[in-house]
Amino acid sequence: MILITGGAGQLATEFSRFFKENSIDFIAPKRAELDIRDFEKVREFVKSNDVTLIINCAAYNFVDKAEEEPEMAYSVNAFAVENLAKVAKELDIEFVTYSTDFVFDGEKMKPYTEEDEVNPISVYGKSKVLGERLALKANDKTYIFRVSWVFGKGEANFIEQVKRWMEREKIALASDQISSPTSTVDIVCMTMKMLELKEKRYGIYHLSGEGEASRYEQGQYILEKLGYKGEIIEARCSDFTPYDIRPKYSKLCSSKIEKLLEIQIPSWKTRVDEYLDFYKKKDYN
């Protein structure tokens, strides 16, 4: 039985879809059913359900709000991750969790590799770094995948946000934050292929869509695809938030995992096209 935490999120939803389609037994409890911040409850839940693999998709990812409530960010992104890793260690099973491009400060201005030093500039980023370290320390059978600008089926992603702005005559988007949009489809695919490797290679991997873009460029691409007729205005992050806590450049280099699996992660534009086509067909049905 595979345990998926963060059952209501985009990534957990994609894992659930994948497991259903492939007839793989899994359980994806809601937050009310399993509070991963409670070690004893995690241990009891995992043992009582005969869990053989833990995939942690739960995260506190409210970047600005984390500055105001750091305890909540650390409890979910660090100490809850440690709980899951420790329980997995007790049972001698593999543990998978996800981190972020926000572990970097954005000053490098070229794609970050797994060998680059982390230097988070936000509470959110710091909590994710601590979660990485605690997981690796607690369980030597841990995979950590750093991902960026995740989007998948659901309402809580940048594409859906842009779609909701379509009624506006003008849309302002930040051009001073650059990374790479990453599809949950690719995250699930690459995760499962890593788990299937006979020669295990635990540790940290970067996993992001091919290519890079600013939020302005990403939004412009989406809006043009949707036939938006209004004005798209180039803005800065500081126009939308008082917190200067987002790395200006955080594109992740995925060559390590691509070489290991001999797979090229598709362009973010390809995945955005597929996403938009899926919902266009859904709207017509």
C-alpha positions, -999 to +999 in steps of 0.1 A: +000+000+000+014+034-010+007+064+012+002+098-005+001+128+018-013+161+007-043+143-009-061+175-020-032+191-038-023+191-075+006+166-072-012+142-049-042+143-073-019+134-102-004+105-083-039+093-074-049+094-111-017+075-121-022+048-094-058+043-103-050+040-140-023+014-133-043-005-106-018+002-079-030+002-043-027+035-025-043+056+002-045+094+002-060+106+035-073+141+039-057+164+065-085+156+090-077+119+087-040+122+091-021+151+107+015+145+096+027+169+122+018+143+149+045+116+149+025+090+169-005+094+146+017+090+116+033+059+129+000+043+139-016+052+105+013+038+085+015+006+104-022+000+105-025+004+067+005-018+059+022+011+040+052+000+019+061+034+004+055+070+015+052+098-010+049+132+007+031+158-014+020+179+015+035+214+018+029+248+032+036+269+002+021+303+010+053+322+004+042+356+018+021+342+046+050+321+058+068+353+067+040+361+092+035+326+105+069+308+103+059+282+129+033+268+106+057+267+076+083+249+096+058+225+112+046+213+078+077+217+056+103+205+080+092+187+111+063+168+095+087+157+068+110+144+095+081+125+111+073+107+078+110+100+071+115+085+106+085+063+104+096+051+069+130+043+084+115+023+112+097+001+086+127+001+063+108+015+034+115+043+009+105+079+014+098+104-013+093+141-007+094+173-027+113+206-023+115+238-042+136+262-063+132+287-034+161+270-016+183+292-038+188+330-036+185+336-073+219+353-077+235+327-099+216+337-131+221+303-147+204+270-140+210+256-106+225+221-101+222+198-072+258+207-063+251+244-058+249+257-022+214+265-009+208+300+003+171+306+008+159+342+013+124+334+026+109+316+055+093+293+030+127+285+014+144+280+048+117+256+060+121+235+029+159+234+033+155+222+069+129+196+057+155+183+031+182+180+058+160+163+084+147+138+058+181+128+046+193+125+082+163+104+093+162+079+064+189+069+040+163+056+016+151+091+008+144+107-026+141+145-026+129+161-058+132+199-061+105+213-084+095+247-096+062+265-106+042+234-104+009+231-124-015+203-128-052+195-129-070+216-104-078+252-095-047+262-075-020+270-101-008+300-121-026+289-153-060+290-136-051+323-120-044+338-154-076+324-168-096+341-140-080+374-150-093+371-186-122+395-180-098+423-172-089+449-198-053+450-185-032+423-169+001+430-152+026+402-148+061+402-132+091+400-155+117+399-128+111+364-115+124+336-138+122+298-134+106+270-153+069+258-151+068+221-143+039+198-149+027+173-123+026+147-152+064+149-155+069+150-117+049+117-113+065+101-143+101+108-133+094+099-096+080+065-106+109+058-129+134+066-102+115+042-078+117+015-105+155+016-108+171-017-097+202+001-086+189+026-061+203+062-062+188+080-033+194+117-027+184+151-041+174+156-077+162+187-097+131+182-118+117+210-139+102+217-173+126+222-202+132+259-209+127+289-187+105+319-186+095+349-164+060+351-150+053+377-176+065+354-205+046+325-191+014+345-186+017+361-221+020+326-236-011+314-218-031+345-226-022+344-263-032+307-265-065+316-249-071+345-274-069+373-248-075+407-265-066+430-237-033+446-227-005+426-210+016+449-189+052+441-178+055+446-140+078+437-111+073+414-081+074+445-058+042+457-075+023+428-060+039+421-027+058+440+000+081+411+006+113+408-014+117+371-008+115+355-042+146+344-061+150+365-093+163+335-112+157+299-100+157+277-131+167+242-120+190+221-142+175+186-146+204+170-164+213+147-135+180+129-135+176+130-173+210+113-178+203+087-152+169+078-166+178+086-202+147+107-206+143+143-217+117+163-197+093+180-222+092+218-227+070+236-203+052+251-233+043+216-245+028+207-212+009+241-210-005+234-244-017+199-233-032+214-201-051+240-220-063+215-246-076+192-219-097+219-203-109+232-236-123+198-245-137+194-210-156+228-214-171+216-247-183+183-233 
